Amino acid sequence: MTSHRSKAANAERLRKYRPDIQGLRAVAIMMVVAMHCGILDIHGGVDVSFVLSGFLIGSQLLAEIDKTGKVSLSKFWARRFRRLAPGAAVTIVAVGVLSWIYASPFRFREYMDDGLAASVSLINWRLAENGTDYFANDGSQSPYQHFWSLGIEEQFYLAAPIVLVVVAWISRLVFRNRVLVGLVLMGAVGGSFYLGYSLTTPNQPLAYFGTHTRIWELTFGVLLALWAPFLSRMPRGLAAVVSWLGLGTILVTGMLITENTPLPGYAVAGPVLGAWLIIAGGCANPGFGAEKLLDNPVFDFIGKVSYGWYLWHWPLLILWPHIIGWEFGYSDRFRVAVLSFLLAIVMHFIVEKRFRENVKLVVRPWLGILTGGALTGTAAVAMVVALQVPLNLSIGTAGTAAALTGFDGTESVEKAVSERSDPKVSRSILLKSPEDRGDYGCIDQLLVSSWTLHDDCVIGDKESDRTLVLLGDSHAYQWGNAFDALGRKLHVKVITVIKSGCSPEVYQITREDLGREYTECTSWRKSALAYIKKLKPDVIAVANRVQFNTVREGAEDTFKKLEATGSDLIYLTDTPKPTFSVPDCLAEESDALSSCTLKAETAVDLPEFRKLEREVAEEHGATVINTLPAFCADGYCPAVIGGHVVYWDNSHMTGGYAKSLESFLEPTFKKVLAD
């Protein structure tokens, strides 16, 4: 009798409906929206959702395996399709339409590529391959970027039932219990966590977006589902403490994580563990656990519409500045949060409920799968079609275009300033500008840690005995076309010794996209300077992007080493830095193209550090070329000069304009080479 009552009590504790989980779902989405919109700096909402998804799916699959010894894949996948596909398809297509209307035409193509990847649940791998910085705040984010987590879940849903059935069958056959299931799950948790932690430093985008580095969070939830019967026997007092401890862990660790925290690393373990503790404590159905706070009508409703809120908040956040036509302000954060919540409510009742509760789709699983597949296919086809649509360029670019002279003396810059209200640029040149990144020279990317001479690093007159080294970061690489033309004209071999984001001047660099110190730059710089010392070129030209963390000692260290080579030194001052994507601006603006012209006081940033670098270069005998007259005049730095778009993004000049600057550089280099 006692045993029977104990089992009955435990059965009561293991409830089919868990109001604490619905409340936790609401907490997770509020964390995500608050963090993304900049309302509250709290991280980990997606990680909490991963644990929830793993637990719920694991509970369903394990219950079915216990009951029948197998899993109906058609029913399982049909349930997933009914829940996820309709909302995702509607959002993907709707965001495509909004992007066409409001976003930059150049961004539109990138967005549709992302939308296509999102529709087939592979966008996380696209983002990892592209080296996406999830926390970038430079206008590079895609309105489909948030689908990365849904992609990981979909990939998990595809494999989880098959793996669980096979492992459970082997476990019953060999061990006559679930021991092997638990061991496999723990192995997957440990292995995936280790991969995520170990990859965070060398390849943060892959660690952040990779399925193999994130699957441990979902599997941790499945492991919790496996242990739920055991956890239900926990003393209710202890269970209450565990659940409150879990809620506190989520909130505290979520607020300790910042944009500078290396993620995923070990930091995501905090929110994951917190969610695990809340669910674990709730298995025992304690009377005074965190469920007392989580179980309320407001959280229950937010939990019901959480999927739609997740789908809509991010696209609105990215497109909002384009929609409203002014800079994103603090009040706009709340507008986006509220409007996306309202859209989530509408979609929940009009779209989601109709598919989830459709009787035909429930009783005929394969019909549900076909319907979900059709919706997914429709979204994918819509993205493919959108990629073929001609770009919606501003009518302001259709006027008479100037001849492609580019830089033709400082008078050409002054003329461009006078024409800034109606810059002359052809449609074809504008279309090419985002990809016009220079064709000559080489550049080592972020994770390269040592300098190696490649064939494409040699430009100019490759057969010449005289050698010129162009040393620097991407702001040196942008000069490649000019130096190739210059080298050919002056009969000098040019070797580009360049690394992305790596200043030749010695100082500590921390990169947000890597989430750590840029150690590859330090080691690369050392090997590059050693190569230059051995080469002893005739001339060394230094160009780099000015940085706020430049220190005099670091600049002096590098120029001292360069001076010791006996080479003639030339220092090119940094070019202006737009605060926006120039091609995007030219393509979007139809009646106020003057807004694409840069004000020199803004574009010529960090003047004190520009002065410092110039002084150090001069102190070590470098001839200084002030590059600003080739870009700015009368307090303005025009976006179009001599028919060329000057910048291909918000920082670097186009290859076409760079090539025209050969005449600007020639007098100085000709004089130095003649001495």
PASEZA-725055 format. One record per residue (C-alpha): y, z, x; residue number from 1. Coordinates in nm, 2 decimals, decimal comma, m for minus. Example, Ala and Ser with C-alpha at 12.3 -4.5 7.8 and 13.67 -1.06 7.14 Angstrom:
((m0,45 0,78 1,23) 1);
((m0,11 0,71 1,37) 2);
END
This chain:
((0,00 0,00 0,00) 1);
((0,24 0,09 0,28) 2);
((0,17 m0,23 0,46) 3);
((0,22 m0,43 0,14) 4);
((0,56 m0,26 0,08) 5);
((0,66 m0,33 0,45) 6);
((0,58 m0,70 0,41) 7);
((0,77 m0,71 0,08) 8);
((1,07 m0,54 0,24) 9);
((1,07 m0,79 0,53) 10);
((1,03 m1,08 0,29) 11);
((1,34 m0,95 0,11) 12);
((1,53 m0,94 0,44) 13);
((1,44 m1,30 0,52) 14);
((1,66 m1,46 0,26) 15);
((1,67 m1,83 0,18) 16);
((2,05 m1,82 0,14) 17);
((2,25 m1,64 0,40) 18);
((2,61 m1,58 0,30) 19);
((2,69 m1,45 0,65) 20);
((2,59 m1,80 0,78) 21);
((2,82 m1,97 0,54) 22);
((3,10 m1,73 0,65) 23);
((3,02 m1,80 1,01) 24);
((3,04 m2,17 0,94) 25);
((3,40 m2,11 0,81) 26);
((3,49 m1,91 1,12) 27);
((3,36 m2,19 1,34) 28);
((3,57 m2,46 1,17) 29);
((3,88 m2,24 1,16) 30);
((3,84 m2,18 1,54) 31);
((3,81 m2,56 1,60) 32);
((4,11 m2,66 1,39) 33);
((4,33 m2,37 1,52) 34);
((4,25 m2,47 1,88) 35);
((4,29 m2,84 1,84) 36);
((4,61 m2,81 1,64) 37);
((4,76 m2,56 1,89) 38);
((4,79 m2,29 1,63) 39);
((4,57 m2,04 1,82) 40);
((4,43 m2,07 2,17) 41);
((4,07 m1,99 2,08) 42);
((3,77 m2,19 2,20) 43);
((3,40 m2,21 2,12) 44);
((3,40 m2,31 1,75) 45);
((3,18 m2,62 1,82) 46);
((2,94 m2,40 2,02) 47);
((2,90 m2,16 1,73) 48);
((2,83 m2,46 1,51) 49);
((2,56 m2,58 1,74) 50);
((2,38 m2,25 1,72) 51);
((2,41 m2,26 1,34) 52);
((2,27 m2,61 1,31) 53);
((1,98 m2,52 1,54) 54);
((1,89 m2,21 1,34) 55);
((1,91 m2,38 1,00) 56);
((1,72 m2,69 1,11) 57);
((1,47 m2,48 1,30) 58);
((1,41 m2,26 0,99) 59);
((1,35 m2,56 0,77) 60);
((1,11 m2,73 1,01) 61);
((0,91 m2,41 1,11) 62);
((0,87 m2,31 0,74) 63);
((0,73 m2,66 0,66) 64);
((0,50 m2,65 0,96) 65);
((0,37 m2,30 0,85) 66);
((0,32 m2,43 0,50) 67);
((0,16 m2,77 0,56) 68);
((0,09 m2,79 0,93) 69);
((0,32 m3,09 0,96) 70);
((0,67 m3,22 0,88) 71);
((0,76 m3,49 0,64) 72);
((0,99 m3,70 0,86) 73);
((1,11 m3,91 0,57) 74);
((1,22 m3,60 0,38) 75);
((1,38 m3,44 0,68) 76);
((1,58 m3,75 0,79) 77);
((1,67 m3,83 0,43) 78);
((1,83 m3,48 0,40) 79);
((2,02 m3,54 0,72) 80);
((2,14 m3,88 0,60) 81);
((2,25 m3,74 0,26) 82);
((2,45 m3,46 0,43) 83);
((2,61 m3,64 0,72) 84);
((2,62 m4,02 0,68) 85);
((2,85 m4,06 0,37) 86);
((3,13 m3,85 0,50) 87);
((3,11 m3,99 0,85) 88);
((3,11 m4,35 0,73) 89);
((3,41 m4,29 0,50) 90);
((3,60 m4,12 0,78) 91);
((3,52 m4,38 1,04) 92);
((3,63 m4,67 0,82) 93);
((3,94 m4,49 0,69) 94);
((4,05 m4,39 1,04) 95);
((4,01 m4,76 1,15) 96);
((4,25 m4,86 0,87) 97);
((4,50 m4,59 0,96) 98);
((4,48 m4,69 1,33) 99);
((4,55 m5,06 1,24) 100);
((4,86 m4,95 1,04) 101);
((5,00 m4,69 1,27) 102);
((4,85 m4,68 1,62) 103);
((4,95 m4,89 1,91) 104);
((4,78 m5,24 1,90) 105);
((4,64 m5,18 2,25) 106);
((4,50 m4,85 2,15) 107);
((4,35 m5,00 1,84) 108);
((4,09 m5,20 2,03) 109);
((3,98 m4,89 2,23) 110);
((3,97 m4,69 1,91) 111);
((3,74 m4,94 1,74) 112);
((3,50 m4,94 2,04) 113);
((3,50 m4,56 2,00) 114);
((3,45 m4,59 1,63) 115);
((3,15 m4,82 1,69) 116);
((2,99 m4,57 1,93) 117);
((3,06 m4,29 1,68) 118);
((2,90 m4,48 1,39) 119);
((2,57 m4,50 1,59) 120);
((2,60 m4,14 1,71) 121);
((2,64 m4,24 2,08) 122);
((3,00 m4,16 2,14) 123);
((2,93 m3,86 2,35) 124);
((2,77 m4,08 2,62) 125);
((3,06 m4,33 2,60) 126);
((3,30 m4,04 2,66) 127);
((3,09 m3,91 2,95) 128);
((3,07 m4,26 3,11) 129);
((3,45 m4,30 3,07) 130);
((3,52 m3,97 3,24) 131);
((3,71 m3,85 2,94) 132);
((3,92 m3,53 2,98) 133);
((3,87 m3,36 2,64) 134);
((4,18 m3,14 2,69) 135);
((4,41 m3,42 2,81) 136);
((4,75 m3,42 2,65) 137);
((4,87 m3,76 2,76) 138);
((4,81 m3,97 2,46) 139);
((4,47 m4,10 2,58) 140);
((4,26 m3,92 2,32) 141);
((4,08 m4,12 2,06) 142);
((4,08 m4,03 1,69) 143);
((3,70 m4,06 1,71) 144);
((3,66 m3,83 2,01) 145);
((3,55 m3,54 1,80) 146);
((3,24 m3,73 1,69) 147);
((3,09 m3,63 2,03) 148);
((2,94 m3,31 1,89) 149);
((2,81 m3,49 1,58) 150);
((2,64 m3,74 1,81) 151);
((2,46 m3,47 1,99) 152);
((2,34 m3,32 1,67) 153);
((2,22 m3,65 1,53) 154);
((2,02 m3,71 1,85) 155);
((1,88 m3,36 1,82) 156);
((1,78 m3,43 1,46) 157);
((1,60 m3,74 1,56) 158);
((1,38 m3,57 1,82) 159);
((1,35 m3,21 1,70) 160);
((1,09 m3,25 1,42) 161);
((0,86 m3,47 1,63) 162);
((0,87 m3,23 1,93) 163);
((0,83 m2,92 1,72) 164);
((0,53 m3,06 1,53) 165);
((0,35 m3,17 1,85) 166);
((0,42 m2,84 2,03) 167);
((0,32 m2,63 1,73) 168);
((0,00 m2,82 1,69) 169);
((m0,09 m2,78 2,06) 170);
((0,01 m2,41 2,04) 171);
((m0,22 m2,35 1,74) 172);
((m0,50 m2,54 1,90) 173);
((m0,49 m2,37 2,23) 174);
((m0,33 m2,03 2,17) 175);
((m0,39 m1,99 1,80) 176);
((m0,03 m1,87 1,76) 177);
((0,32 m1,98 1,84) 178);
((0,33 m1,87 2,21) 179);
((0,36 m2,23 2,34) 180);
((0,64 m2,31 2,10) 181);
((0,84 m2,01 2,22) 182);
((0,78 m2,10 2,59) 183);
((0,88 m2,46 2,54) 184);
((1,20 m2,36 2,35) 185);
((1,29 m2,10 2,62) 186);
((1,22 m2,36 2,89) 187);
((1,45 m2,61 2,71) 188);
((1,73 m2,35 2,68) 189);
((1,71 m2,25 3,04) 190);
((1,68 m2,60 3,18) 191);
((1,96 m2,74 2,97) 192);
((2,19 m2,45 3,04) 193);
((2,13 m2,49 3,41) 194);
((2,21 m2,86 3,40) 195);
((2,53 m2,79 3,21) 196);
((2,63 m2,52 3,46) 197);
((2,54 m2,72 3,77) 198);
((2,71 m3,04 3,66) 199);
((3,04 m2,88 3,55) 200);
((3,17 m2,89 3,91) 201);
((3,06 m3,23 4,03) 202);
((3,09 m3,42 3,70) 203);
((3,27 m3,22 3,43) 204);
((3,28 m3,51 3,17) 205);
((2,91 m3,56 3,19) 206);
((2,85 m3,18 3,17) 207);
((3,08 m3,15 2,87) 208);
((2,96 m3,45 2,66) 209);
((2,60 m3,49 2,78) 210);
((2,32 m3,43 2,53) 211);
((2,10 m3,29 2,80) 212);
((2,36 m3,03 2,90) 213);
((2,44 m2,92 2,55) 214);
((2,10 m2,93 2,38) 215);
((2,03 m2,57 2,49) 216);
((2,29 m2,44 2,23) 217);
((2,10 m2,60 1,94) 218);
((1,76 m2,51 2,08) 219);
((1,88 m2,15 2,12) 220);
((1,93 m2,15 1,74) 221);
((1,58 m2,29 1,69) 222);
((1,45 m2,01 1,91) 223);
((1,63 m1,76 1,68) 224);
((1,46 m1,92 1,38) 225);
((1,12 m1,88 1,55) 226);
((1,19 m1,51 1,61) 227);
((1,35 m1,45 1,26) 228);
((1,03 m1,27 1,12) 229);
((1,03 m1,03 1,41) 230);
((1,41 m0,98 1,39) 231);
((1,39 m0,90 1,02) 232);
((1,20 m0,58 1,11) 233);
((1,50 m0,45 1,31) 234);
((1,64 m0,12 1,18) 235);
((1,92 m0,20 0,95) 236);
((2,17 0,03 1,13) 237);
((2,10 m0,15 1,46) 238);
((2,12 m0,49 1,29) 239);
((2,46 m0,40 1,16) 240);
((2,58 m0,31 1,51) 241);
((2,43 m0,63 1,65) 242);
((2,61 m0,85 1,39) 243);
((2,95 m0,68 1,45) 244);
((2,90 m0,71 1,82) 245);
((2,83 m1,08 1,78) 246);
((3,15 m1,14 1,58) 247);
((3,35 m0,95 1,84) 248);
((3,18 m1,15 2,12) 249);
((3,28 m1,48 1,96) 250);
((3,64 m1,38 1,91) 251);
((3,70 m1,21 2,25) 252);
((3,52 m1,47 2,46) 253);
((3,67 m1,75 2,26) 254);
((4,02 m1,63 2,34) 255);
((3,94 m1,57 2,71) 256);
((3,85 m1,94 2,75) 257);
((4,15 m2,15 2,84) 258);
((4,21 m2,52 2,90) 259);
((4,17 m2,44 3,27) 260);
((3,83 m2,28 3,23) 261);
((3,55 m2,50 3,37) 262);
((3,36 m2,61 3,06) 263);
((3,08 m2,60 2,97) 264);
((2,99 m2,40 3,28) 265);
((2,89 m2,05 3,19) 266);
((3,19 m1,98 2,96) 267);
((3,04 m2,14 2,65) 268);
((2,76 m1,88 2,66) 269);
((3,00 m1,62 2,51) 270);
((3,05 m1,79 2,17) 271);
((2,69 m1,91 2,17) 272);
((2,56 m1,55 2,23) 273);
((2,80 m1,41 1,97) 274);
((2,68 m1,65 1,70) 275);
((2,32 m1,57 1,80) 276);
((2,38 m1,20 1,75) 277);
((2,54 m1,24 1,41) 278);
((2,25 m1,45 1,28) 279);
((2,00 m1,22 1,45) 280);
((2,15 m0,91 1,29) 281);
((2,17 m1,08 0,95) 282);
((1,79 m1,15 0,96) 283);
((1,75 m0,78 0,88) 284);
((2,00 m0,79 0,59) 285);
((2,19 m0,48 0,70) 286);
((2,41 m0,32 0,43) 287);
((2,72 m0,28 0,65) 288);
((2,69 m0,57 0,90) 289);
((2,94 m0,84 0,97) 290);
((2,84 m1,00 0,64) 291);
((3,07 m0,76 0,47) 292);
((3,36 m0,95 0,62) 293);
((3,20 m1,30 0,63) 294);
((3,08 m1,30 0,27) 295);
((3,38 m1,37 0,05) 296);
((3,49 m1,65 m0,18) 297);
((3,75 m1,79 0,06) 298);
((3,51 m1,82 0,35) 299);
((3,24 m1,95 0,12) 300);
((3,46 m2,23 0,00) 301);
((3,58 m2,31 0,36) 302);
((3,22 m2,32 0,47) 303);
((3,14 m2,57 0,19) 304);
((3,41 m2,82 0,30) 305);
((3,39 m2,74 0,67) 306);
((3,21 m3,07 0,75) 307);
((3,49 m3,28 0,60) 308);
((3,76 m3,06 0,76) 309);
((3,60 m3,12 1,10) 310);
((3,59 m3,50 1,03) 311);
((3,95 m3,53 0,92) 312);
((4,16 m3,28 1,13) 313);
((4,12 m3,46 1,46) 314);
((4,21 m3,82 1,36) 315);
((4,52 m3,69 1,17) 316);
((4,61 m3,49 1,48) 317);
((4,59 m3,79 1,71) 318);
((4,76 m4,04 1,46) 319);
((5,02 m3,80 1,32) 320);
((5,30 m3,88 1,57) 321);
((5,26 m4,25 1,50) 322);
((5,26 m4,18 1,12) 323);
((5,57 m3,97 1,11) 324);
((5,76 m4,16 1,38) 325);
((5,89 m3,87 1,58) 326);
((5,77 m3,62 1,84) 327);
((5,49 m3,38 1,73) 328);
((5,65 m3,05 1,65) 329);
((5,51 m2,70 1,59) 330);
((5,54 m2,73 1,21) 331);
((5,34 m3,05 1,23) 332);
((5,04 m2,86 1,35) 333);
((5,02 m2,67 1,02) 334);
((5,09 m2,99 0,83) 335);
((4,79 m3,16 0,99) 336);
((4,57 m2,85 0,93) 337);
((4,66 m2,83 0,56) 338);
((4,65 m3,21 0,49) 339);
((4,31 m3,24 0,66) 340);
((4,18 m2,95 0,46) 341);
((4,30 m3,11 0,14) 342);
((4,13 m3,44 0,24) 343);
((3,81 m3,24 0,31) 344);
((3,81 m3,09 m0,04) 345);
((3,86 m3,44 m0,19) 346);
((3,58 m3,58 0,01) 347);
((3,35 m3,29 m0,06) 348);
((3,36 m3,34 m0,43) 349);
((3,40 m3,72 m0,45) 350);
((3,17 m3,82 m0,17) 351);
((2,95 m3,55 m0,02) 352);
((2,83 m3,38 m0,34) 353);
((2,74 m3,71 m0,51) 354);
((2,50 m3,81 m0,23) 355);
((2,36 m3,46 m0,16) 356);
((2,28 m3,40 m0,53) 357);
((2,17 m3,75 m0,63) 358);
((1,83 m3,70 m0,79) 359);
((1,70 m4,05 m0,69) 360);
((1,78 m3,99 m0,33) 361);
((1,62 m3,65 m0,34) 362);
((1,29 m3,75 m0,50) 363);
((1,27 m4,08 m0,30) 364);
((1,33 m3,99 0,06) 365);
((1,30 m4,35 0,19) 366);
((1,57 m4,45 m0,05) 367);
((1,78 m4,18 0,10) 368);
((1,71 m4,31 0,45) 369);
((1,79 m4,66 0,35) 370);
((2,12 m4,55 0,18) 371);
((2,22 m4,35 0,49) 372);
((2,13 m4,64 0,71) 373);
((2,33 m4,88 0,50) 374);
((2,63 m4,65 0,52) 375);
((2,60 m4,62 0,89) 376);
((2,55 m4,99 0,93) 377);
((2,86 m5,06 0,71) 378);
((3,07 m4,84 0,94) 379);
((2,93 m5,01 1,25) 380);
((2,99 m5,36 1,11) 381);
((3,35 m5,26 1,01) 382);
((3,42 m5,16 1,37) 383);
((3,27 m5,49 1,50) 384);
((3,48 m5,69 1,26) 385);
((3,79 m5,49 1,35) 386);
((3,74 m5,57 1,72) 387);
((3,77 m5,94 1,64) 388);
((4,10 m5,90 1,44) 389);
((4,41 m6,03 1,63) 390);
((4,63 m5,75 1,76) 391);
((4,91 m5,64 1,53) 392);
((5,19 m5,69 1,78) 393);
((5,55 m5,61 1,70) 394);
((5,75 m5,91 1,58) 395);
((6,01 m5,80 1,83) 396);
((5,80 m5,96 2,11) 397);
((5,79 m6,30 1,95) 398);
((6,14 m6,40 2,06) 399);
((6,24 m6,62 2,36) 400);
((6,07 m6,49 2,67) 401);
((6,24 m6,49 3,01) 402);
((6,10 m6,69 3,30) 403);
((5,84 m6,50 3,50) 404);
((6,06 m6,42 3,80) 405);
((5,99 m6,05 3,82) 406);
((6,21 m5,88 4,08) 407);
((6,47 m6,12 4,21) 408);
((6,72 m5,89 4,38) 409);
((6,89 m5,59 4,23) 410);
((7,08 m5,82 4,00) 411);
((6,76 m5,89 3,81) 412);
((6,73 m5,51 3,74) 413);
((7,09 m5,49 3,63) 414);
((7,03 m5,78 3,40) 415);
((6,72 m5,62 3,25) 416);
((6,92 m5,30 3,18) 417);
((7,18 m5,51 3,00) 418);
((6,90 m5,67 2,79) 419);
((6,72 m5,34 2,71) 420);
((6,79 m5,37 2,34) 421);
((6,61 m5,70 2,34) 422);
((6,38 m5,73 2,64) 423);
((6,25 m6,09 2,70) 424);
((5,87 m6,08 2,73) 425);
((5,61 m6,33 2,61) 426);
((5,33 m6,23 2,38) 427);
((5,07 m6,34 2,64) 428);
((5,22 m6,13 2,91) 429);
((5,24 m5,82 2,69) 430);
((4,88 m5,87 2,59) 431);
((4,77 m5,88 2,95) 432);
((4,99 m5,59 3,07) 433);
((4,75 m5,29 2,99) 434);
((4,49 m5,45 3,21) 435);
((4,73 m5,58 3,48) 436);
((4,64 m5,31 3,72) 437);
((4,65 m5,50 4,05) 438);
((4,38 m5,72 4,20) 439);
((4,41 m5,64 4,57) 440);
((4,30 m5,35 4,77) 441);
((4,04 m5,07 4,71) 442);
((4,07 m4,72 4,57) 443);
((3,81 m4,45 4,59) 444);
((3,76 m4,26 4,26) 445);
((3,76 m3,89 4,20) 446);
((3,41 m3,79 4,32) 447);
((3,41 m3,99 4,64) 448);
((3,44 m3,73 4,93) 449);
((3,47 m3,94 5,24) 450);
((3,65 m4,26 5,35) 451);
((3,44 m4,57 5,41) 452);
((3,58 m4,92 5,49) 453);
((3,47 m5,18 5,23) 454);
((3,54 m5,55 5,23) 455);
((3,78 m5,52 4,94) 456);
((3,99 m5,27 5,13) 457);
((4,11 m5,55 5,37) 458);
((4,38 m5,77 5,22) 459);
((4,68 m5,97 5,35) 460);
((4,60 m6,19 5,66) 461);
((4,24 m6,08 5,72) 462);
((4,21 m6,27 6,05) 463);
((4,53 m6,12 6,21) 464);
((4,51 m5,89 6,51) 465);
((4,80 m5,69 6,38) 466);
((4,70 m5,41 6,14) 467);
((4,89 m5,23 5,87) 468);
((4,74 m4,93 5,68) 469);
((4,86 m4,85 5,33) 470);
((4,77 m4,48 5,28) 471);
((4,80 m4,28 4,96) 472);
((4,69 m4,22 4,60) 473);
((4,71 m4,45 4,29) 474);
((5,08 m4,48 4,35) 475);
((5,00 m4,65 4,67) 476);
((4,73 m4,86 4,51) 477);
((4,98 m5,00 4,26) 478);
((5,15 m5,17 4,55) 479);
((4,84 m5,37 4,64) 480);
((4,95 m5,71 4,51) 481);
((5,28 m5,67 4,70) 482);
((5,12 m5,58 5,02) 483);
((4,86 m5,86 5,00) 484);
((5,14 m6,11 4,96) 485);
((5,35 m5,94 5,23) 486);
((5,05 m5,94 5,47) 487);
((4,99 m6,31 5,42) 488);
((5,35 m6,39 5,48) 489);
((5,40 m6,18 5,79) 490);
((5,05 m6,25 5,92) 491);
((4,93 m5,89 5,93) 492);
((4,60 m5,75 5,82) 493);
((4,64 m5,48 5,55) 494);
((4,38 m5,20 5,51) 495);
((4,42 m4,99 5,19) 496);
((4,31 m4,63 5,25) 497);
((4,36 m4,49 4,90) 498);
((4,20 m4,23 4,67) 499);
((4,27 m4,16 4,31) 500);
((4,48 m3,85 4,25) 501);
((4,46 m3,76 4,62) 502);
((4,79 m3,71 4,80) 503);
((4,78 m3,78 5,17) 504);
((4,99 m3,47 5,22) 505);
((4,79 m3,15 5,27) 506);
((4,82 m2,91 4,98) 507);
((4,58 m2,77 4,72) 508);
((4,52 m2,99 4,42) 509);
((4,36 m2,86 4,10) 510);
((4,25 m3,12 3,85) 511);
((4,23 m3,03 3,48) 512);
((3,98 m3,31 3,41) 513);
((3,74 m3,16 3,67) 514);
((3,83 m2,80 3,58) 515);
((3,85 m2,69 3,94) 516);
((4,00 m2,75 4,28) 517);
((3,99 m3,11 4,39) 518);
((3,77 m3,05 4,70) 519);
((3,67 m3,41 4,73) 520);
((4,04 m3,49 4,81) 521);
((4,04 m3,24 5,09) 522);
((3,73 m3,38 5,26) 523);
((3,83 m3,74 5,19) 524);
((4,18 m3,69 5,34) 525);
((4,03 m3,54 5,66) 526);
((3,79 m3,84 5,70) 527);
((4,07 m4,09 5,62) 528);
((4,31 m3,94 5,88) 529);
((4,03 m3,94 6,14) 530);
((3,97 m4,31 6,07) 531);
((4,34 m4,39 6,10) 532);
((4,36 m4,20 6,43) 533);
((4,07 m4,40 6,57) 534);
((4,21 m4,73 6,44) 535);
((4,56 m4,69 6,58) 536);
((4,72 m4,95 6,35) 537);
((5,05 m5,11 6,42) 538);
((5,21 m4,97 6,11) 539);
((5,12 m4,70 5,86) 540);
((5,28 m4,72 5,52) 541);
((5,26 m4,40 5,31) 542);
((5,31 m4,40 4,93) 543);
((5,21 m4,13 4,68) 544);
((5,29 m3,98 4,35) 545);
((5,53 m3,69 4,39) 546);
((5,37 m3,36 4,27) 547);
((5,53 m3,03 4,17) 548);
((5,29 m2,84 4,40) 549);
((5,40 m3,03 4,71) 550);
((5,47 m2,79 5,00) 551);
((5,67 m2,87 5,31) 552);
((5,39 m2,74 5,54) 553);
((5,14 m2,98 5,39) 554);
((5,37 m3,28 5,42) 555);
((5,45 m3,19 5,78) 556);
((5,08 m3,15 5,86) 557);
((5,00 m3,50 5,76) 558);
((5,31 m3,68 5,90) 559);
((5,26 m3,49 6,23) 560);
((4,90 m3,64 6,25) 561);
((5,03 m3,98 6,16) 562);
((5,31 m3,97 6,41) 563);
((5,05 m3,87 6,68) 564);
((4,87 m4,21 6,64) 565);
((5,17 m4,39 6,79) 566);
((5,19 m4,62 6,49) 567);
((5,52 m4,71 6,33) 568);
((5,56 m4,52 6,01) 569);
((5,71 m4,64 5,68) 570);
((5,75 m4,41 5,38) 571);
((5,79 m4,56 5,03) 572);
((5,96 m4,32 4,79) 573);
((5,78 m4,27 4,46) 574);
((5,84 m4,50 4,17) 575);
((5,97 m4,39 3,83) 576);
((5,73 m4,22 3,60) 577);
((5,75 m4,31 3,23) 578);
((5,67 m4,03 2,99) 579);
((5,49 m4,27 2,75) 580);
((5,27 m4,58 2,77) 581);
((5,51 m4,87 2,81) 582);
((5,28 m5,15 2,68) 583);
((5,21 m4,93 2,37) 584);
((5,58 m4,88 2,31) 585);
((5,67 m5,25 2,35) 586);
((5,38 m5,34 2,11) 587);
((5,47 m5,09 1,85) 588);
((5,85 m5,10 1,83) 589);
((5,99 m5,38 1,62) 590);
((6,36 m5,30 1,57) 591);
((6,44 m5,05 1,84) 592);
((6,30 m5,19 2,16) 593);
((6,57 m5,01 2,36) 594);
((6,36 m4,69 2,31) 595);
((6,11 m4,83 2,56) 596);
((6,37 m4,83 2,83) 597);
((6,35 m4,52 3,05) 598);
((6,64 m4,30 3,13) 599);
((6,65 m4,25 3,51) 600);
((6,72 m3,88 3,48) 601);
((6,38 m3,84 3,30) 602);
((6,18 m4,11 3,48) 603);
((6,28 m4,01 3,83) 604);
((6,11 m3,67 3,80) 605);
((6,09 m3,38 4,04) 606);
((6,40 m3,48 4,24) 607);
((6,37 m3,17 4,47) 608);
((6,02 m3,26 4,57) 609);
((6,11 m3,63 4,62) 610);
((6,39 m3,51 4,85) 611);
((6,15 m3,28 5,04) 612);
((5,90 m3,56 5,11) 613);
((6,17 m3,80 5,22) 614);
((6,31 m3,54 5,46) 615);
((5,98 m3,47 5,62) 616);
((5,90 m3,84 5,66) 617);
((6,24 m3,90 5,83) 618);
((6,19 m3,60 6,06) 619);
((5,87 m3,76 6,19) 620);
((6,03 m4,09 6,26) 621);
((5,93 m4,28 5,94) 622);
((6,15 m4,56 5,81) 623);
((6,22 m4,48 5,45) 624);
((6,22 m4,74 5,18) 625);
((6,40 m4,62 4,87) 626);
((6,21 m4,80 4,59) 627);
((6,43 m4,70 4,30) 628);
((6,67 m5,00 4,32) 629);
((6,37 m5,22 4,24) 630);
((6,32 m5,03 3,92) 631);
((6,65 m4,87 3,80) 632);
((7,02 m4,95 3,77) 633);
((7,31 m4,78 3,59) 634);
((7,11 m4,48 3,49) 635);
((6,83 m4,68 3,32) 636);
((6,48 m4,80 3,43) 637);
((6,40 m5,10 3,21) 638);
((6,05 m5,16 3,07) 639);
((6,07 m5,54 3,13) 640);
((6,23 m5,70 3,44) 641);
((6,23 m6,08 3,49) 642);
((5,98 m6,14 3,21) 643);
((5,72 m5,89 3,35) 644);
((5,62 m5,57 3,19) 645);
((5,69 m5,32 3,47) 646);
((5,43 m5,06 3,39) 647);
((5,07 m5,09 3,26) 648);
((5,05 m4,73 3,14) 649);
((5,28 m4,42 3,16) 650);
((5,28 m4,40 3,54) 651);
((5,18 m4,72 3,73) 652);
((5,35 m5,06 3,77) 653);
((5,17 m5,38 3,67) 654);
((5,02 m5,60 3,93) 655);
((5,24 m5,89 3,82) 656);
((5,56 m5,69 3,88) 657);
((5,42 m5,55 4,21) 658);
((5,36 m5,90 4,34) 659);
((5,72 m5,99 4,28) 660);
((5,83 m5,70 4,50) 661);
((5,70 m5,87 4,82) 662);
((6,06 m5,99 4,87) 663);
((6,19 m5,63 4,83) 664);
((5,96 m5,50 5,10) 665);
((5,98 m5,79 5,34) 666);
((6,30 m5,71 5,53) 667);
((6,19 m5,36 5,63) 668);
((5,84 m5,45 5,73) 669);
((5,96 m5,76 5,92) 670);
((6,20 m5,55 6,12) 671);
((5,94 m5,28 6,20) 672);
((5,68 m5,53 6,30) 673);
((5,92 m5,71 6,52) 674);
((6,02 m5,40 6,72) 675);
END
